[in-house]
Amino acid sequence: MKRIRNSYVGVDQGDEVLFSEFEDNGQMWTGDGARERRKLIKFRSKYRVPPAVHVSLSLWDMDSGPNIRSEVVAEEITNLGFQLVFRTWGDSRIARVRMSWMAIGELAYADDWVISE
């Protein structure tokens, strides 16, 4: 559990198009095996510490023939941003993907002590 120690809580969110590859026969649509797409997301304000980040699919356009395999995750989370990641594998054919995200965490507080070494 992430505990928030002050009343300055920041909530940031977005909805990002990761790719659209069926028009130009990109690898997500025509490829096979392990495939991945990433997008760097920068928070609108700096968090005091890395926030909790939730991601989900807000649009998926997949071929109905093969099995649908996907993983959506937030990786490399810092107080400034994170990597939004979509992965697929096998013979899944993905035309396009849009992902939503939400970050919740502590913002800097005026009474925070900054101790320098």
N, C-alpha and C positions, 0 to 999 in steps of 0.2 A: 504494500500500500504506500502510495506517495502522500506524505503529510505536508500540508501547506502551513507555514509557521506565522504568516502575517495576513493582514486583511487586504493586501494589494495582490489580487488574483487577476491574471490576464488570460483571456480566452481569445484565441486567434483561429481563423478557419478559412478554408478555400475550397475551390472545385477546379481541378486541373485536367486538361486534355493531355494524356500521355502520348498517344499516337493514333494515327489513322492511316492504315497501310494497305487497305484493299484496293484503293484507286491506282496505286503504282506497284502492286504486287510485291510489297515489302516482306521481310522475313517473318514477321508475326502472322501474316496471312498465308504465305506460300511455304514457309520454312518447316523444319522438322527438328525435333530434339529440344534441348534446353535453350530458351531464349529469355531475354530480360530487357526491360526498359526502365530508366531512372530519370528523375527530375529533381533538381535541387530546389528546395523550398526555403525561402528566407522569411523569418517572422517579421511582422511590421514593427515590433518593439523587442528589445533584448530582454529575455527572462533572467532572473537572478541565478537560477540553476536550470539544467535541462528539464523541460516540462514533460508531462504525460502527453503522448500523441496517439490519436486514434485515426485509422484510415479505413475507407470502404470504397467499393465500386459504386459510382453514381450512374455510369452507363457502360454496358458491355455489349458489343456486337460480335457474336460468335457464330461460326458455321454450325449448322445443326447435325451434320453427319458424324464427325469424329467425337470422341469424348472431350468434354470441356474440363480442362485442368488449369488452375490458376492459383497464384499466391499473391496477396497484396500486403505489404509491410512498410513500416517506417524504419529506416536504418540510419546510423550515424547521427543520432539526435544530439544536438548541442543547445546552448542557450540562445543561439543565433538562427538555427534552422535545422533541416534534416533532409534525407534522401527519401523521396517517394518512389517505391519500387513495385513493379508488376513483373511476375515471372510466369512462364508456362513451359510445358515440355511435351514430349511425345508428338502425336500427330494433330494436336489441337490447332485450330485455325481461328486466329483472332483478327477481326477486321479493325476494330477501334476500341479504345478504353478511355474513360474519364474517371478520375478518382477524387473523392471528397476527403478532407482531413480536418481535424480539430486538435488544437493544442491547448492545454490548461496547465497553468503553473504560476509560481511566485514571480512577481515583478520586484524590482529593487524598491526598497523602502527608505524614506529619508533618514530614519534613525539607525539604519544598518551601519555597523562599524566596518571600516575598511582597514585591515591590518597589513602593512607592507613589511617585507623582510629586508 
